[in-house]
Amino acid sequence: MSKRIEHDFLGEKEIPQDVYYGIQTLRALENFHITGIPLKVEPDFVQALGYVKKAAAMANRDLGVLDKNIAEYIIKASDRVIKGEFNDQFLSDLIQGGAGTSVNMNANEVIANVALEMMGHKKGEYQYCHPNNHVNCSQSTNDAYPTAFRIALINKLTNYKQSVQQLAEAFEKKGHEFKDVLKMGRTQLQDAVPMSMGDEFKAFATNLGEEAPRIEESKRLISEINMGATAIGTGVNAPKGYSELVTKYLREVTGLDLSLAADLIEATYDAGAYVQLSGVLKRTAVKVSKICNDLRLLSSGPRAGLNEINLPPMQPGSSIMPGKVNPVIPEVVNQTAFYVIGADLTVTLAAEAGQLQLNVMEPVLGFALFTSISYMTNAVNTLREKCVVGITANAEHTRQMVMNSIGIVTQLNPVIGYEKCAGVAREALETGKSVHDIVVKEKKYITQEKWDEIFTFDNLIRPKFIQ
């Protein structure tokens, strides 16, 4: 394989002639063997780096600090990166030292070499288009990396929000489907009072529907960028007006409502927006996991459990127990939620670990947030497609459980009083008799007509005050 020689201030290295990355990316490949997950696995991030380099070239061109011809080739090369043509060249590990410098240089080198080929030069002939002098002009890793990171997060959150909303809609549809299914509500895993299964599923929908506004709030926080801050927020090496102009171009090329931070020094080290976003991801994960716990309980059995609902059978559940089918979809979503909850601690610690004018822990922040969003998006889509839409109710079974339950005695509190109700409940529990037989036939506390008035379906699920 033919090679080219590249150098940096640490020395020279041979680079395969067919690759578009350069010496600093190669050093990162040699140094960081952590996750085994390269940058190319996050195409939103690669695309965002292309947006940042394109907008920077446009601003530098307009301000006269970058040759117009070189700028145009950088813009064209960035467009090709944005389209995903060179994703396979972005190989830096997502967790790395250097506050993301290797990622930034990976982008600078790829774009420089793509531009060189388009100019008619060979890869590595950086005198014509240099990764640092030209592609990285008026930038530092400390503003280019977090800006690209935030753009990628916003785009990933857009898809995630849609997935959460679709899951909420699926539960809402089940709520309508199950509106006439009578079942027993439970508190502390004990019989409480009757309810409609439709209301139970609609409550799942409401619970998840509350997440969309929280995701939007996080997107607004993340939309504040620090482009032009360069190294620490003072704007060293950037021309006057650059921050405002590059932000304007970034809004145009991304279509996102990005804004320039008022205090670039603060914005360069602050990770508060990431902490809030991670908290939102954890909140949704906790809610989804709780719902999956409920689905597993409600479907338990089929003959020795609650058996109120049937989950779609997805695969054989045991290598030894024939016919066993497990709730594998809720289980895998539970496990995904556990990961996201744990990743929130990683984000918290990484945000706190920032020192002085820079938080060097942004790569692990990025890894934790990217994976959390991706995994949760996959999890809620899987839960909707492979579980929720196929759930059925065992309506007759749930009705019988309600009418045989001791919990229905609560409906009689306003009619016969708490003390008599407690006595009925105790006798029913000790003897196995039904509440109906004790109250109507034996104690004659109420007539059958009164019983029928109190224990209609509508009054059980939407109780009216009856004395």
FIPA-214558 format. One record per residue (C-alpha): residue in three letters; x, y, z. Coordinates in steps of 0.05 Angstrom, whole numbers, padded with zeros to 5 digits, always signed. Example, Ala and Ser with C-alpha at 12.3 -4.5 7.8 and 13.67 -1.06 7.14 Angstrom:
// FIPA-214558
ala+00246-00090+00156
ser+00273-00021+00143
***
This chain:
// FIPA-214558
met+00000+00000+00000
ser+00028+00068-00019
lys+00042+00116+00037
arg+00050+00190+00047
ile+00092+00224+00101
glu+00059+00274+00147
his+00088+00311+00205
asp+00067+00349+00267
phe+00110+00379+00322
leu+00120+00310+00353
gly+00151+00281+00290
glu+00134+00245+00225
lys+00089+00186+00209
glu+00070+00145+00149
ile-00003+00152+00129
pro-00037+00104+00080
gln-00045+00144+00015
asp-00118+00123+00006
val-00144+00152+00072
tyr-00169+00223+00080
tyr-00150+00231+00154
gly-00080+00252+00173
ile-00026+00246+00226
gln-00065+00273+00286
thr-00123+00225+00272
leu-00072+00168+00266
arg-00043+00187+00334
ala-00113+00184+00364
leu-00123+00115+00333
glu-00058+00092+00366
asn-00073+00124+00434
phe-00147+00114+00448
his-00171+00042+00451
ile-00228+00053+00499
thr-00298+00039+00473
gly-00282+00011+00405
ile-00338+00056+00380
pro-00312+00105+00327
leu-00340+00173+00311
lys-00371+00146+00246
val-00423+00109+00288
glu-00453+00177+00304
pro-00468+00205+00234
asp-00505+00264+00265
phe-00440+00285+00298
val-00400+00277+00233
gln-00452+00318+00196
ala-00451+00371+00251
leu-00375+00377+00245
gly-00385+00389+00171
tyr-00435+00445+00186
val-00386+00478+00234
lys-00328+00477+00185
lys-00372+00502+00128
ala-00400+00560+00168
ala-00330+00578+00193
ala-00303+00580+00123
met-00360+00624+00100
ala-00349+00673+00157
asn-00273+00674+00147
arg-00283+00685+00073
asp-00328+00745+00084
leu-00282+00775+00136
gly-00221+00769+00090
val-00180+00724+00135
leu-00185+00664+00088
asp-00169+00663+00014
lys-00235+00660-00023
asn-00213+00603-00069
ile-00190+00560-00010
ala-00254+00577+00028
glu-00298+00555-00029
tyr-00263+00487-00033
ile-00269+00479+00042
ile-00344+00494+00036
lys-00351+00443-00020
ala-00312+00391+00018
ser-00354+00405+00080
asp-00417+00395+00039
arg-00393+00326+00020
val-00379+00310+00093
ile-00449+00335+00111
lys-00479+00288+00059
gly-00443+00229+00092
glu-00394+00213+00035
phe-00335+00206+00082
asn-00366+00177+00146
asp-00318+00118+00142
gln-00259+00166+00152
phe-00282+00189+00221
leu-00249+00137+00265
ser-00231+00172+00330
asp-00256+00135+00391
leu-00315+00171+00422
ile-00281+00172+00490
gln-00213+00205+00487
gly-00166+00252+00522
gly-00154+00323+00497
ala-00225+00352+00504
gly-00243+00328+00435
thr-00182+00354+00398
ser-00175+00288+00361
val-00246+00292+00336
asn-00236+00364+00313
met-00172+00346+00278
asn-00204+00285+00246
ala-00254+00332+00214
asn-00201+00384+00196
glu-00156+00332+00163
val-00212+00297+00124
ile-00240+00363+00098
ala-00171+00389+00080
asn-00154+00326+00040
val-00222+00324+00005
ala-00212+00397-00013
leu-00141+00383-00038
glu-00166+00328-00085
met-00220+00374-00111
met-00167+00427-00124
gly-00126+00377-00164
his-00073+00365-00111
lys-00052+00303-00073
lys-00073+00285-00003
gly-00024+00314+00047
glu-00003+00373+00003
tyr-00024+00419+00059
gln+00012+00480+00032
tyr-00050+00489-00012
cys-00103+00474+00041
his-00080+00462+00113
pro-00121+00427+00167
asn-00102+00479+00220
asn-00087+00543+00181
his-00146+00539+00135
val-00200+00489+00156
asn-00191+00506+00230
cys-00184+00581+00217
ser-00213+00625+00273
gln-00230+00563+00313
ser-00207+00521+00371
thr-00229+00451+00390
asn-00259+00486+00450
asp-00313+00521+00409
ala-00317+00478+00346
tyr-00326+00412+00383
pro-00381+00433+00432
thr-00418+00470+00377
ala-00419+00409+00333
phe-00437+00366+00393
arg-00497+00410+00408
ile-00521+00411+00336
ala-00518+00335+00335
leu-00555+00330+00401
ile-00611+00375+00376
asn-00621+00332+00314
lys-00620+00267+00354
leu-00669+00296+00404
thr-00717+00313+00348
asn-00722+00240+00329
tyr-00725+00218+00401
lys-00782+00265+00417
gln-00821+00238+00358
ser-00810+00167+00383
val-00834+00183+00453
gln-00896+00218+00425
gln-00911+00158+00381
leu-00907+00112+00441
ala-00954+00157+00480
glu-01002+00155+00421
ala-01000+00079+00420
phe-01020+00077+00493
glu-01075+00127+00480
lys-01104+00082+00426
lys-01102+00023+00473
gly-01138+00067+00524
his-01195+00076+00476
glu-01195+00002+00458
phe-01199-00019+00531
lys-01248+00034+00555
asp-01302-00017+00571
val-01257-00066+00606
leu-01270-00068+00681
lys-01211-00085+00725
met-01186-00078+00796
gly-01139-00021+00811
arg-01083-00036+00860
thr-01041+00002+00910
gln-00980-00030+00943
leu-00995-00091+00901
gln-01061-00101+00939
asp-01132-00095+00914
ala-01155-00022+00917
val-01217+00000+00879
pro-01245-00016+00810
met-01225+00022+00748
ser-01227+00018+00672
met-01167-00014+00638
gly-01176+00041+00586
asp-01162+00093+00640
glu-01100+00055+00661
phe-01072+00056+00591
lys-01093+00128+00579
ala-01054+00146+00642
phe-00992+00114+00611
ala-01003+00159+00551
thr-01010+00221+00594
asn-00949+00202+00634
leu-00906+00198+00571
gly-00940+00257+00537
glu-00910+00302+00591
glu-00840+00288+00565
ala-00844+00325+00498
pro-00843+00395+00531
arg-00784+00375+00574
ile-00746+00351+00513
glu-00761+00417+00478
glu-00735+00456+00538
ser-00670+00417+00535
lys-00664+00431+00460
arg-00671+00506+00473
leu-00616+00505+00525
ile-00569+00466+00480
ser-00583+00514+00423
glu-00537+00566+00456
ile-00467+00559+00425
asn-00398+00588+00437
met-00370+00594+00367
gly-00317+00648+00365
ala-00296+00634+00437
thr-00235+00598+00409
ala-00189+00574+00465
ile-00221+00599+00530
gly-00274+00649+00509
thr-00232+00710+00495
gly-00235+00700+00420
val-00160+00698+00409
asn-00142+00688+00335
ala-00213+00704+00311
pro-00227+00769+00273
lys-00276+00821+00298
gly-00348+00803+00282
tyr-00332+00730+00270
ser-00374+00702+00327
glu-00437+00736+00303
leu-00425+00720+00230
val-00408+00646+00239
thr-00469+00638+00284
lys-00512+00670+00229
tyr-00484+00622+00177
leu-00494+00562+00224
arg-00567+00580+00231
glu-00573+00582+00155
val-00537+00517+00139
thr-00568+00476+00195
gly-00638+00506+00195
leu-00634+00507+00271
asp-00650+00566+00317
leu-00579+00572+00345
ser-00559+00631+00388
leu-00492+00659+00409
ala-00478+00656+00484
ala-00475+00724+00517
asp-00413+00705+00559
leu-00365+00663+00517
ile-00318+00650+00575
glu-00375+00620+00617
ala-00403+00583+00557
thr-00336+00550+00542
tyr-00332+00513+00608
asp-00405+00507+00630
ala-00438+00439+00622
gly-00504+00455+00657
ala-00546+00444+00594
tyr-00518+00374+00588
val-00536+00359+00660
gln-00608+00382+00649
leu-00614+00343+00585
ser-00588+00280+00619
gly-00638+00291+00675
val-00694+00294+00623
leu-00669+00229+00591
lys-00666+00196+00660
arg-00736+00221+00677
thr-00765+00190+00614
ala-00726+00126+00624
val-00754+00120+00695
lys-00825+00130+00670
val-00818+00081+00613
ser-00786+00029+00658
lys-00843+00037+00709
ile-00894+00025+00654
cys-00855-00037+00632
asn-00857-00063+00704
asp-00933-00055+00702
leu-00939-00090+00635
arg-00899-00149+00662
leu-00942-00153+00725
leu-01008-00146+00688
ser-00988-00201+00638
ser-00960-00248+00691
gly-00986-00319+00690
pro-01019-00340+00646
arg-01054-00384+00697
ala-01019-00369+00762
gly-01011-00294+00756
leu-01054-00232+00744
asn-01065-00250+00671
glu-01103-00185+00658
ile-01069-00171+00591
asn-01034-00211+00538
leu-00968-00186+00509
pro-00951-00207+00438
pro-00911-00272+00441
met-00843-00256+00411
gln-00800-00318+00423
pro-00797-00383+00464
gly-00781-00365+00536
ser-00742-00423+00562
ser-00692-00476+00542
ile-00722-00525+00593
met-00796-00504+00604
pro-00837-00520+00542
gly-00890-00469+00522
lys-00863-00414+00567
val-00865-00344+00536
asn-00830-00286+00572
pro-00843-00211+00568
val-00777-00201+00532
ile-00794-00132+00503
pro-00811-00098+00569
glu-00750-00133+00598
val-00702-00105+00546
val-00732-00036+00554
asn-00722-00040+00630
gln-00649-00056+00619
thr-00641+00002+00571
ala-00671+00048+00623
phe-00621+00023+00674
tyr-00564+00042+00627
val-00591+00112+00617
ile-00601+00122+00692
gly-00529+00102+00702
ala-00504+00146+00646
asp-00537+00205+00681
leu-00487+00197+00737
thr-00431+00197+00686
val-00456+00263+00658
thr-00462+00292+00727
leu-00391+00274+00747
ala-00362+00296+00680
ala-00397+00363+00684
glu-00372+00374+00755
ala-00301+00355+00736
gly-00292+00417+00692
gln-00233+00459+00717
leu-00222+00533+00706
gln-00235+00555+00634
leu-00250+00488+00601
asn-00286+00422+00615
val-00240+00370+00585
met-00290+00315+00599
glu-00336+00332+00540
pro-00319+00268+00502
val-00349+00224+00556
leu-00407+00273+00562
gly-00418+00263+00488
phe-00413+00188+00492
ala-00462+00184+00550
leu-00513+00230+00518
phe-00507+00202+00447
thr-00515+00130+00471
ser-00571+00148+00519
ile-00611+00182+00465
ser-00598+00128+00414
tyr-00613+00071+00461
met-00677+00103+00488
thr-00701+00119+00418
asn-00691+00046+00399
ala-00723+00023+00463
val-00787+00064+00458
asn-00794+00045+00384
thr-00785-00028+00401
leu-00835-00024+00458
arg-00887+00008+00413
glu-00877-00035+00352
lys-00866-00103+00384
cys-00908-00098+00447
val-00958-00042+00458
val-00994-00044+00392
gly-01007-00119+00400
ile-01032-00120+00473
thr-01100-00152+00484
ala-01144-00152+00546
asn-01174-00211+00583
ala-01239-00173+00597
glu-01282-00228+00627
his-01226-00250+00673
thr-01213-00179+00699
arg-01288-00168+00710
gln-01294-00232+00751
met-01233-00212+00793
val-01266-00145+00808
met-01333-00175+00829
asn-01297-00227+00872
ser-01252-00176+00903
ile-01257-00151+00974
gly-01236-00082+00949
ile-01305-00066+00922
val-01329-00058+00994
thr-01299+00012+00991
gln-01357+00033+00946
leu-01404+00020+01006
asn-01369+00068+01055
pro-01419+00125+01044
val-01478+00077+01050
ile-01464+00032+01110
gly-01403+00066+01141
tyr-01330+00049+01149
glu-01338+00004+01210
lys-01389-00042+01177
cys-01348-00043+01113
ala-01286-00064+01153
gly-01325-00120+01185
val-01351-00144+01118
ala-01281-00143+01089
arg-01253-00183+01148
glu-01309-00235+01143
ala-01300-00241+01068
leu-01226-00251+01075
glu-01233-00303+01130
thr-01290-00343+01100
gly-01280-00334+01025
lys-01352-00308+01018
ser-01366-00253+00969
val-01379-00182+00991
his-01446-00185+00956
asp-01470-00245+00994
ile-01450-00217+01062
val-01478-00148+01050
val-01543-00165+01014
lys-01561-00236+01033
glu-01534-00246+01103
lys-01528-00178+01137
lys-01581-00146+01094
tyr-01546-00079+01100
ile-01573-00059+01032
thr-01623-00085+00982
gln-01607-00118+00916
glu-01635-00057+00881
lys-01587-00012+00920
trp-01529-00059+00904
asp-01547-00056+00830
glu-01548+00020+00833
ile-01480+00024+00865
phe-01444-00030+00825
thr-01459-00009+00753
phe-01400-00008+00706
asp-01404+00068+00700
asn-01406+00079+00775
leu-01348+00032+00786
ile-01302+00068+00738
arg-01331+00139+00748
pro-01357+00136+00819
lys-01415+00181+00839
phe-01428+00196+00912
ile-01485+00150+00931
gln-01515+00145+01001
***
